[in-house]
């Protein structure tokens, strides 16, 4: 009878150990390798601000502003470049905004 109990205990321990995280084997999210180029960073670096002379003052929430400044330190990409690229992408993804502005301008001219 004690053999059955010890066998049952062994099975319980085995099952519990399978469900428990293994020491040294932590589950980690898939990380990109440091040597592997990140596509968005390449696109940001390629974005040219040379012919842009208009400036707009923009306000950000503190966490967003901090992230942008840390991104600049980590990658060397200027915040102006990131914001310019992001706005261009936003407007390309939402062409209805350009249409709205065109309609407004036509209405003013009348």
N, C-alpha and C positions, 0 to 999 in steps of 0.2 A: 504494500500500500504506500509506503513512503517513497518507493521508486516511482510510482505514478505521480505523486505530488512533486517530486524533484524534476521529473520530466516535464510536467505542466509548468513549473517555475522556470525551467530553462526555455521553454517555448515562449512564455510571457516576456522574459528578458530579451529574447531574440527579437520579438516583434517590437518591443519598446525601443530597442537599440536601432532598429531600422527607421523608425519614425523620428528619433532624436537626431539632431545635427551631429555629424561626425567631427571630432576635434581635428583641426588642421584642414578640414574640407568645408570651408564656408561658401555658401552660395553667393555668387557675385553677379552683378549685372554685366552684360557684355560691354566691355570697354574698347574704345578704339585704340589702336597702338599709337604711341607718340610719333612714330616715323610715318604713319599712314596719313596722307593729306586729307583734310576735311574739306569737302566740296564747297560748302558755304564760305569758308575762309578764303579759298581760292577765288571765288566769285567776288567777294568783298575787296580783295587785293586788286583784282582786275578792274574794278569800278573806278572810272577816271573822273576826278573832280576838277581837272585843270580848266575847263571852259565854263565852270559854274561860278558866277559872281554874285548871285543873289543870296542874301542871308535872312534867315527867319529865326527868331528866338523861340525855343521850344521848352516847355516845362514837362518834367517827368516825375513820377512817384519816386520817392527816395530809394527803394530797392532796385528799381529799373535804372536809375542814374548810377547807383553804385555798381551794378552789374556792367553797365556800359564802360565805366571807368576801369574796372578790373579787366574787362575784355581788351581794352586798349593796352593795358600793361602786359597782359599775357600774350597778345598777338602783335602789338605794334600798329594795329589798324586804328586810325583816328575815328572818334565818335561821329564827326561830320560825315565821314564816308559810310558808316553803318546806317545812320539815319537817312541819308540821301538814297542809299540803295534800298532800304526798307520801304520808304515812301514810294519810290519808283515801282517796286514790286507790287505794293498795295494798289496803286493806281492801275497797273496793268491787269491785275486780277479782278478789278471792279471797274470796267469801262463805263458802266452806267453813271459813274460820278462825272466823267468827262462830258457825257451827254447832257447831264443836268446843268453843268456849268455853261455849256454852249447854248442851251435853251435860255438860260438866264441872261446871258450876254445879248442874244438876239432880242429878247424882250426889252432890255434896256435901250437898245439902239432904235427901237420903234418909237 
